[in-house]
Amino acid sequence: MIIKGKDLSASIKEALKVRVEVLKNQYGRTPNLVVVLVGDDPGSVSYVTGKAKAATEVGIANNTIRLEDTISEAELLALVDKLNNDDAVDGILVQLPLPKHINENKVIAAISPEKDVDAFHPMNVAKLWLKQPCMLPCTPKGIIKLLHFAGVDIAGKEAVVIGRSNIVGQPVAKLLLDANATVTVAHSKTKNLAEVARRADILVVAIGRERFVTADMIKPGAVVIDVGVNRDTRNGKLCGDVDFEEAQKVAAAITPVPGGVGPMTITCLMENTVEAFVNRMNKQ
Ligand code: NAP
């Protein structure tokens, strides 16, 4: 089974579009997302364009503020402060990575937690680990939705997450744990990685290494979630961290790249923006 994130994403966006329309009638305006892009890194430009397109599709008001990569940290922080205090703004996303002279942690911490639709603010991260209601980071949230969509009963399963980044590996491990999986987090220092990976009923791979996970690292019948986005050196196309062609012969279900996790990340960002809007409206 190919787990088509693109299809799930399309159906969630359809439902969101209706919800946004209802909210507009209820509150007199639509949710509003501001994306801040510093510099012109092609990858970041493409991500930001995708986010703006999805927002427009579901009826979320959106604006991308493009800044020169020479902007100072103080100027960027001042912009974030202005957006925090703008009542008409519900979600703020500062596209990462930022130029080296700007401290990313400082900028993320400056975003108001209630408008932090990426859920990277330390307050949202802490709440996730304390199992308190909070904005969930988009890629891990999307992965759990994909598993539900594929009919996977997570409870009691052996889950192995390869990769321990703050934005994917660690939070998805926590969400799998919260869903009662038995979770192992592997990384570049893990010994016998193939053996560890083969234990997994649910294998999540988020390392950024082209076709790194081969079929022999997958337990027959496992569900494989490939988060990686890489350029295939054979043909220049996008590919994941998993050797899809061979892995699909062993796995019971697997996400493709592109069309798997990627669209879900963007769709969850839209959900988070709507959630931020509703939370703010209910506070007023
Ligand atoms: P990251 O911050 O670079 O972290 C990579 C992780 O992989 C690290 O924990 C690293 O281990 C581990 N790793 C690297 N090489 C390894 C190896 N040979 N064996 C085992 N572990 C290894 O990456 P990220 O931000 O999590 O992103 C991972 C991939 O997902 C990238 O391709 C990225 O583009 C993609 N991504 C996709 C989406 C989406 O929506 N589709 C969203 C986010 C990211 P150490 O900690 O030991 O260094």
Boltz pocket constraint, residues with backbone or C-beta under 6 A from the ligand:
constraints:
  - pocket:
      binder: B
      contacts: [[A, 139], [A, 162], [A, 163], [A, 164], [A, 165], [A, 166], [A, 167], [A, 168], [A, 169], [A, 186], [A, 187], [A, 188], [A, 189], [A, 193], [A, 205], [A, 206], [A, 207], [A, 208], [A, 209], [A, 226], [A, 227], [A, 228], [A, 229], [A, 230], [A, 261], [A, 262], [A, 263], [A, 265], [A, 266]]
      max_distance: 6.0
